[in-house]
């Protein structure tokens, strides 16, 4: 090895890209890019062949290139979905079938023990079936994860020696805040607070063992009853948006753009109408750590209360809003008629809905024809406050934020006076 060592030391230190057959004990040996490095690896391989465990050596092909020639492979990040694709996964209606768990069967047995001829009945009762419970969770935002069928867990049957069957564990179904439960078109539950529960179906009672029927008249009963089946129901779940304020307006009035200017929400924005098909909620944060939730309701058209243009599915999200924000397009002709049509549709859908605290927002004030329309609108509508804004340029957004805070403070005062449930974000 001595002359070969001298011969290899004379070679210049140059990178080599050849592939050698090297030996390793199932481990990657760090490689060098010089001839000295190859000579050192060959010496290590020869020493390992003399080892008693040389038959366990694995032959592999290694490259003599430096690590800087290798391509670094990092973890692939999950591709982020666009806001338009995310809205496809929003589900606000779901029809489910629930079935409670079956009760455990009772058992008919008799006690058997040496030197005890007549031990008597000792069959235990079965356990109760599990219930299916709807539970409100704050982290759930849609009914997408709700399955179409839920079945409770069955109770365990009884056993001998007077052993009772175990009661089944309840099955919980997480639903978002604002879920309304209907059965045959009738509202049976309104889940509007975090942690609230509703028993969708009760489990069956466990059967009785023959020990239960022991009496003075019948000392050896041979009767045992099976467990009862669980309750079967078909329910309709509807999600109604829980927000402090709701933006109401015709299609393409600039509601989504205005929500982007007020909050960090990113609803889809486009030039064509009906860009928003599902409600979006943006949270406005103030310096005193108070938060106001504003919902972008999809565009409403005429005769929406007759379910034209999915009107009923859009109007139902306005029922939970504490105050309304009528967004008008000042660039259109006679914008005051838009306000009349919107109030008419709300009143036809639910009586008194248009009389809630409201504010009129004149959007697109940056357009040249909008200023004249705003002056005419202020003359026509005098019973409520009108705020001209431009969601695109951000003009007069601060005044709108201040007025939203005034509406929110009035809502807090009315809630304390009427002892109602306060909606917090």
C-alpha positions in Angstrom: 0.0 0.0 0.0 3.0 2.3 0.5 4.0 2.9 -3.2 0.4 3.2 -4.1 0.0 5.9 -1.4 2.9 7.8 -2.8 1.5 7.5 -6.4 -1.9 8.8 -5.5 -0.5 11.7 -3.4 1.1 13.1 -6.5 -2.2 13.5 -8.2 -3.7 16.9 -8.1 -6.8 17.5 -6.0 -9.5 17.6 -8.8 -13.2 16.7 -8.6 -14.1 13.3 -10.1 -17.5 12.4 -11.4 -16.9 8.6 -11.9 -18.9 5.9 -10.1 -17.1 3.2 -8.0 -18.2 0.0 -6.4 -17.7 0.6 -2.7 -18.7 -1.4 0.4 -20.8 -0.2 3.3 -22.6 -1.6 6.2 -26.0 -0.2 5.1 -24.7 3.3 5.7 -23.9 6.1 3.3 -20.1 6.9 3.6 -19.3 10.6 3.2 -17.3 11.0 -0.1 -14.5 13.3 -1.0 -13.7 14.7 -4.4 -10.0 13.9 -4.5 -7.9 10.8 -5.3 -6.9 10.7 -1.6 -10.5 10.3 -0.7 -11.0 7.4 -3.1 -7.9 5.7 -1.7 -9.1 6.1 1.8 -12.5 4.6 1.0 -10.8 1.6 -0.6 -8.7 1.0 2.5 -11.9 1.1 4.6 -13.6 -1.4 2.3 -10.6 -3.8 2.6 -10.6 -3.6 6.3 -14.3 -4.4 6.4 -13.8 -7.5 4.3 -11.5 -8.9 7.1 -14.3 -8.3 9.6 -16.2 -11.5 10.7 -19.5 -9.8 9.6 -18.2 -9.2 6.1 -21.0 -11.5 4.7 -23.5 -8.9 5.8 -21.9 -6.2 3.7 -24.1 -4.5 1.2 -22.7 -3.6 -2.2 -23.8 -0.3 -3.6 -22.8 2.2 -6.3 -21.7 5.6 -5.0 -20.8 8.7 -6.9 -17.6 10.5 -6.2 -19.1 14.0 -6.8 -19.4 16.6 -4.2 -22.7 17.3 -2.4 -22.9 20.7 -4.0 -23.7 19.0 -7.3 -26.7 17.3 -5.8 -30.1 18.8 -6.0 -31.6 19.8 -2.7 -35.1 18.3 -2.1 -37.2 20.1 0.4 -40.6 19.4 1.7 -43.3 20.2 -0.9 -45.7 22.8 0.4 -49.4 22.3 0.0 -50.7 24.4 -2.8 -53.0 27.1 -1.5 -56.5 27.1 -2.9 -57.8 30.3 -4.4 -60.7 32.1 -2.7 -63.0 31.2 -5.6 -62.3 27.5 -5.1 -62.7 27.8 -1.4 -66.3 29.1 -1.8 -67.2 25.8 -3.6 -66.7 24.0 -0.3 -69.2 26.1 1.6 -72.4 24.2 2.3 -75.3 25.8 4.1 -77.9 23.0 3.7 -77.8 19.3 4.5 -80.3 16.5 4.9 -79.3 13.9 7.4 -80.8 10.6 8.7 -80.1 9.8 12.3 -80.7 6.5 14.1 -80.1 5.9 17.8 -78.2 2.9 19.0 -80.0 -0.3 19.8 -80.3 -1.3 23.4 -78.5 -4.4 24.6 -80.4 -7.7 25.0 -81.2 -9.1 28.4 -80.1 -12.7 29.1 -81.8 -15.7 30.7 -79.4 -17.7 32.9 -79.4 -19.5 36.2 -76.8 -19.5 38.9 -74.7 -22.6 38.9 -72.5 -23.5 41.8 -71.4 -26.7 43.6 -73.5 -27.8 46.5 -76.1 -25.1 45.6 -78.8 -26.9 43.6 -81.3 -24.0 43.2 -79.2 -20.9 42.7 -82.0 -19.0 41.0 -82.0 -16.7 38.0 -79.0 -14.4 37.5 -79.4 -13.0 34.0 -78.5 -9.3 33.8 -80.0 -6.4 31.9 -78.7 -5.0 28.7 -77.1 -1.6 28.3 -78.8 1.4 26.8 -78.1 2.4 23.2 -76.0 5.5 22.4 -77.6 8.9 21.4 -76.8 11.0 18.4 -76.2 14.6 19.6 -75.6 17.7 17.5 -73.0 20.0 19.2 -72.1 23.5 18.2 -68.4 24.1 17.7 -66.8 27.5 17.0 -64.1 26.0 14.7 -66.6 24.5 12.3 -67.6 27.0 9.6 -69.7 25.0 7.2 -71.9 21.9 6.9 -69.5 20.3 4.4 -68.2 17.7 6.9 -71.7 16.6 7.9 -72.5 13.1 6.6 -75.9 12.0 5.3 -76.3 9.2 7.8 -75.4 8.8 11.5 -76.1 5.8 13.7 -75.5 5.5 17.4 -73.5 2.8 19.1 -75.4 -0.3 20.3 -75.5 -1.1 24.0 -73.8 -4.3 25.3 -75.9 -7.3 26.2 -76.3 -8.5 29.8 -74.4 -11.5 31.2 -74.7 -14.1 33.9 -74.0 -13.5 37.6 -76.3 -10.5 37.5 -73.9 -8.5 35.3 -75.4 -5.6 33.5 -74.4 -4.6 30.0 -72.5 -1.4 29.4 -74.3 1.7 28.2 -73.1 2.9 24.8 -71.1 6.1 24.3 -73.0 9.0 22.7 -72.1 10.0 19.1 -71.4 13.8 18.7 -71.8 15.6 15.4 -70.1 19.0 15.3 -72.1 21.8 13.6 -71.3 25.5 13.1 -72.8 28.3 15.1 -76.2 29.4 13.6 -77.4 26.0 12.6 -81.2 25.6 12.5 -82.6 22.0 12.8 -85.9 21.3 11.0 -88.1 18.3 10.9 -90.9 18.2 8.3 -90.4 21.9 7.7 -90.8 22.8 11.4 -88.0 24.3 13.4 -87.2 22.0 16.3 -83.8 23.6 17.4 -81.9 26.8 16.9 -78.2 26.3 17.8 -76.8 29.8 18.2 -74.1 29.5 20.9 -70.8 27.7 21.3 -71.1 24.4 23.1 -74.9 24.1 22.8 -76.2 20.6 22.3 -79.4 19.0 20.8 -80.3 15.3 21.0 -81.1 14.4 17.4 -82.1 10.8 18.2 -82.4 8.9 21.5 -80.9 5.4 21.9 -83.1 2.4 22.8 -83.4 1.1 26.3 -81.7 -2.1 27.3 -83.6 -5.4 27.6 -84.4 -7.0 30.9 -82.8 -10.2 32.1 -84.7 -13.0 33.8 -83.4 -11.8 37.2 -85.7 -8.7 36.8 -88.8 -10.9 36.6 -88.0 -12.8 39.8 -91.0 -12.7 42.2 -92.7 -14.7 45.0 -95.1 -16.2 42.4 -92.4 -17.0 39.8 -89.2 -18.2 41.4 -87.7 -19.5 38.1 -88.6 -17.0 35.3 -87.6 -18.0 31.8 -88.3 -14.6 30.3 -85.7 -12.2 28.9 -86.6 -9.2 26.7 -84.4 -7.9 23.8 -83.2 -4.3 23.6 -85.4 -1.6 22.1 -84.4 0.0 18.7 -83.1 3.5 18.6 -85.1 6.6 17.4 -85.1 7.1 13.7 -85.4 10.7 12.4 -84.8 12.6 9.1 -83.6 16.2 9.8 -82.8 19.2 7.6 -79.9 21.3 8.8 -79.6 24.9 7.6 -76.8 27.3 8.3 -77.7 31.0 8.9 -74.8 33.3 9.1 -74.1 34.8 12.5 -72.7 38.4 12.0 -73.3 41.8 13.5 -73.9 43.6 10.2 -75.0 42.3 6.8 -74.3 44.0 3.5 -77.5 43.9 1.3 -77.5 45.1 -2.3 -78.1 44.2 -5.9 -75.5 42.2 -7.9 -72.4 44.0 -8.9 -72.9 46.8 -6.3 -69.4 46.4 -5.0 -70.1 44.6 -1.7 -67.2 42.2 -2.0 -64.8 45.0 -2.8 -66.1 47.0 0.2 -65.6 44.0 2.5 -62.0 43.7 1.3 -61.5 47.4 2.1 -63.0 47.1 5.6 -61.4 43.8 6.7 -58.8 41.2 5.8 -61.4 39.0 4.1 -60.6 38.1 0.5 -63.9 37.3 -1.4 -63.8 36.8 -5.1 -64.1 40.0 -7.1 -65.0 40.2 -10.8 -66.8 42.5 -13.3 -69.7 40.1 -13.9 -72.7 39.8 -11.5 -73.3 37.0 -9.1 -69.6 36.6 -8.4 -70.4 35.9 -4.7 -72.6 32.8 -4.4 -72.0 32.2 -0.7 -71.8 34.6 2.2 -68.4 35.8 3.3 -67.7 37.2 6.8 -65.0 39.8 7.5 -64.0 40.9 11.0 -63.2 44.5 11.6 -60.7 45.1 14.5 -60.6 48.3 16.5 -57.8 49.7 18.7 -59.7 48.9 21.9 -59.7 45.2 20.8 -63.4 45.2 19.9 -64.3 43.2 16.8 -67.3 43.6 14.5 -68.3 40.9 12.1 -69.7 42.0 8.7 -71.2 39.6 6.3 -71.2 39.9 2.5 -74.6 38.6 1.4 -74.8 37.5 -2.2 -76.7 39.8 -4.6 -80.5 40.0 -4.3 -82.7 40.6 -7.3 -86.4 41.5 -7.7 -88.9 38.8 -6.5 -86.1 37.2 -4.4 -88.7 36.4 -1.8 -90.3 34.1 -4.3 -87.0 32.2 -4.5 -86.0 33.7 -7.9 -82.2 33.7 -8.4 -81.7 31.6 -5.2 -83.3 34.5 -3.3 -84.5 32.5 -0.3 -81.1 30.8 0.2 -79.6 34.3 0.3 -82.2 36.1 2.4 -82.0 33.6 5.2 -78.5 34.7 6.0 -79.9 38.2 6.8 -82.2 37.0 9.6 -79.3 36.8 12.2 -77.7 40.2 11.3 -78.2 42.8 14.1 -78.0 45.8 11.7 -78.2 46.1 7.9 -75.9 47.9 5.5 -77.7 48.7 2.2 -75.0 49.0 -0.5 -76.2 51.1 -3.5 -74.4 51.6 -6.8 -74.3 55.4 -7.3 -73.2 55.0 -10.9 -76.6 53.5 -11.9 -79.7 55.4 -12.7 -82.0 56.3 -9.8 -80.2 54.5 -7.0 -83.0 55.4 -4.5 -85.2 52.9 -6.3 -82.6 50.2 -5.4 -83.2 51.0 -1.7 -87.0 50.7 -2.1 -86.7 47.4 -3.9 -84.3 46.0 -1.3 -86.6 47.0 1.6 -89.6 45.5 -0.1 -87.9 42.2 -0.7 -86.8 42.0 3.0 -90.3 42.9 4.2 -91.9 40.3 2.0 -89.5 37.6 3.2 -90.0 38.4 6.9 -92.1 41.1 8.4 -90.1 43.7 10.3 -86.8 42.7 8.8 -86.4 46.0 7.0 -87.0 48.0 10.1 -83.8 46.9 11.9 -81.1 49.5 12.5 -79.6 50.3 9.1 -77.2 52.5 7.2 -77.2 53.4 3.5 -73.8 53.2 1.8 -73.4 54.8 -1.6 -70.6 53.0 -3.3 -68.5 54.0 -6.4 -68.4 57.7 -5.5 -65.2 58.0 -7.5 -67.1 57.7 -10.8 -68.0 61.1 -12.4 -71.8 60.4 -12.7 -72.0 59.1 -9.1 -71.7 62.6 -7.5 -74.9 63.9 -9.1 -76.7 60.8 -8.2 -75.6 61.1 -4.6 -77.1 64.6 -4.3 -80.4 63.3 -5.7 -80.3 60.3 -3.3 -79.8 62.5 -0.3 -82.8 64.6 -1.3 -85.0 61.5 -1.8 -83.9 59.5 1.3 -83.9 61.6 4.5 -84.9 59.1 7.2 -81.5 57.3 7.4 -77.9 58.3 7.2 -76.1 58.0 3.8 -72.4 57.5 3.6 -70.7 57.9 0.2 -67.6 55.7 -0.2 -65.3 54.3 -2.8 -64.3 50.7 -2.1 -61.7 50.8 -4.9 -59.8 54.0 -3.8 -60.7 53.8 -0.1 -62.3 57.2 0.0 -64.4 57.9 3.1 -63.8 54.4 4.6 -62.9 55.9 8.0 -66.3 57.6 8.3 -68.0 54.3 7.6 -65.9 52.5 10.2 -66.8 55.0 12.8 -70.5 54.7 12.0 -70.3 50.9 12.2 -68.9 51.3 15.7 -71.8 53.5 16.6 -74.3 50.9 15.4 -72.4 48.2 17.3 -72.5 50.2 20.5 -76.2 50.7 20.2 -76.6 47.0 19.7 -74.6 46.3 22.9 -76.8 48.7 24.9 -80.0 47.1 23.6 -78.7 43.6 24.4 -78.0 44.5 28.0 -81.4 46.1 28.4 -83.3 43.2 26.9 -81.1 40.4 28.5 -80.4 38.9 25.1 -77.6 36.7 24.1 -74.6 38.7 22.9 -72.8 37.6 19.8 -69.0 37.9 20.2 -66.2 37.3 17.7 
